[in-house]
């Protein structure tokens, strides 16, 4: 795949991430329920862990610069990068499988959402992490099957189409 095509596709996925995260999500000071994970999972699936992580980090930075809801904190960019990398590690150049998708989403929920992001929020708000965990855990338990289903469905859709087959053979 040409570099121009990769940049254009990543630009579209990053734009979609920003829209789904900043405009089509429910956000409180300690929780965000949205669907920005879909384009990040796609970028990891299409281009691998490093580019998936970079796309997630760029989406986080641009989203904060263009539509700030709070002061910028680089810890969340690190978390975004880690999430994109995990999607890329488990989904890139693989046939979509429910097990692989479940492992990727579960790792992101446990390590990134409940681990890193809770630590960043605790640092920023001054609240103990144990105070933040119950609400974040409840949200994660509700969203886990939704994320698994949506990512698995989207990956299956794209692997059946010309788009993914073309991008895999031209690397």
Legacy VTK file of the C-alpha trace (Angstrom):
# vtk DataFile Version 3.0
C-alpha trace
ASCII
DATASET POLYDATA
POINTS 171 float
0.000 0.000 0.000
1.379 3.423 -0.870
2.420 5.769 1.915
-0.099 8.316 0.683
-2.929 5.798 0.984
-1.798 4.817 4.503
-1.693 8.469 5.593
-5.145 9.160 4.135
-6.692 6.099 5.808
-5.039 6.950 9.127
-6.266 10.531 8.828
-9.809 9.296 8.322
-9.569 6.871 11.241
-8.084 9.538 13.526
-10.847 11.957 12.508
-13.464 9.320 13.227
-11.833 8.636 16.608
-12.012 12.327 17.510
-15.661 12.605 16.466
-16.724 9.445 18.293
-14.734 10.356 21.408
-15.422 14.094 21.691
-18.953 14.418 20.306
-20.711 11.058 20.423
-19.831 9.985 23.945
-21.132 10.464 27.436
-18.482 12.042 29.618
-18.185 12.759 33.326
-15.057 13.823 35.210
-14.157 10.179 35.937
-15.894 8.212 33.120
-16.289 8.312 29.355
-18.652 6.008 27.522
-18.141 6.173 23.796
-17.140 4.360 20.641
-13.757 5.884 19.820
-12.215 2.458 20.332
-13.553 1.238 16.960
-11.321 3.343 14.661
-8.335 2.727 16.942
-8.905 -1.034 16.773
-9.168 -0.726 12.980
-5.912 1.209 12.751
-4.152 -1.441 14.848
-5.701 -4.224 12.795
-4.784 -2.641 9.459
-1.328 -1.231 10.195
0.085 -2.985 13.263
0.874 -2.104 16.856
3.214 0.851 16.352
1.071 2.690 13.814
-2.081 1.767 15.760
-0.516 3.248 18.903
0.630 6.371 17.069
-2.848 6.842 15.555
-4.412 6.599 19.019
-1.884 9.041 20.501
-2.322 11.522 17.644
-6.105 11.257 18.013
-5.797 12.005 21.722
-3.504 14.992 21.202
-5.513 16.481 18.331
-8.771 15.921 20.194
-7.439 17.826 23.189
-5.993 20.622 21.069
-9.091 21.128 18.929
-11.824 20.354 21.481
-10.380 20.751 24.984
-12.631 19.610 27.835
-9.895 19.820 30.451
-6.195 20.686 30.577
-3.963 18.383 28.544
-2.347 15.570 30.518
0.245 13.401 28.719
-0.589 10.304 30.768
-3.803 9.842 28.789
-1.795 10.007 25.558
0.437 7.217 26.894
-2.715 5.226 27.674
-4.097 5.844 24.188
-0.809 4.709 22.627
-0.815 1.549 24.768
-4.384 0.733 23.721
-3.596 1.150 20.018
-0.516 -1.059 20.426
-2.511 -3.794 22.143
-5.102 -3.796 19.347
-2.303 -4.034 16.798
-0.546 -6.863 18.645
-3.652 -9.026 18.730
-5.489 -8.075 15.531
-2.855 -7.206 12.904
-2.360 -9.780 10.126
-4.639 -12.225 11.920
-7.951 -13.756 10.987
-10.518 -12.195 13.280
-11.242 -14.492 16.174
-13.485 -13.958 19.126
-10.761 -15.221 21.478
-8.112 -12.811 20.154
-10.567 -9.907 20.260
-11.646 -10.804 23.807
-8.037 -10.972 25.005
-7.164 -7.611 23.404
-10.207 -5.817 24.825
-9.800 -7.443 28.251
-6.142 -6.373 28.424
-7.030 -2.817 27.470
-9.833 -2.673 30.017
-7.694 -4.151 32.822
-4.321 -2.513 32.146
-5.196 0.746 30.397
-8.710 1.705 31.533
-8.751 0.376 35.086
-4.993 0.607 35.663
-3.312 3.530 33.934
-6.335 5.800 33.430
-7.506 5.333 37.002
-4.002 6.220 38.205
-3.982 9.355 36.024
-7.433 10.382 37.277
-6.397 9.772 40.871
-3.346 11.955 40.329
-5.362 14.725 38.663
-8.394 14.756 40.967
-6.600 13.991 44.219
-9.071 11.180 44.928
-7.828 7.782 45.991
-7.884 5.234 43.198
-10.060 2.953 45.324
-12.737 5.663 45.349
-12.694 5.836 41.547
-12.574 2.088 40.872
-16.208 1.088 41.620
-17.786 3.392 39.015
-15.028 2.677 36.492
-15.306 -1.076 37.069
-19.097 -1.016 36.606
-18.708 0.911 33.341
-16.001 -1.497 32.165
-18.104 -4.569 32.934
-21.018 -3.140 30.948
-18.878 -1.979 28.024
-16.616 -5.063 27.793
-19.080 -7.274 25.876
-20.171 -4.298 23.755
-16.564 -3.551 22.793
-15.798 -7.199 22.063
-18.899 -7.588 19.886
-18.374 -4.353 17.941
-14.647 -4.836 17.327
-15.115 -8.476 16.335
-17.979 -7.556 13.979
-16.067 -4.689 12.364
-12.933 -6.826 11.937
-14.966 -9.632 10.380
-16.630 -7.149 8.037
-13.335 -5.694 6.832
-11.571 -9.022 6.399
-14.345 -10.110 4.047
-13.882 -7.007 1.897
-11.359 -5.977 -0.736
-10.038 -3.142 1.437
-8.252 -5.297 4.039
-7.101 -7.951 1.603
-5.553 -5.204 -0.524
-3.832 -3.550 2.426
-2.364 -6.819 3.715
-0.874 -7.949 0.409
0.768 -4.615 -0.355
2.725 -4.172 2.888
LINES 1 172
171 0 1 2 3 4 5 6 7 8 9 10 11 12 13 14 15 16 17 18 19 20 21 22 23 24 25 26 27 28 29 30 31 32 33 34 35 36 37 38 39 40 41 42 43 44 45 46 47 48 49 50 51 52 53 54 55 56 57 58 59 60 61 62 63 64 65 66 67 68 69 70 71 72 73 74 75 76 77 78 79 80 81 82 83 84 85 86 87 88 89 90 91 92 93 94 95 96 97 98 99 100 101 102 103 104 105 106 107 108 109 110 111 112 113 114 115 116 117 118 119 120 121 122 123 124 125 126 127 128 129 130 131 132 133 134 135 136 137 138 139 140 141 142 143 144 145 146 147 148 149 150 151 152 153 154 155 156 157 158 159 160 161 162 163 164 165 166 167 168 169 170
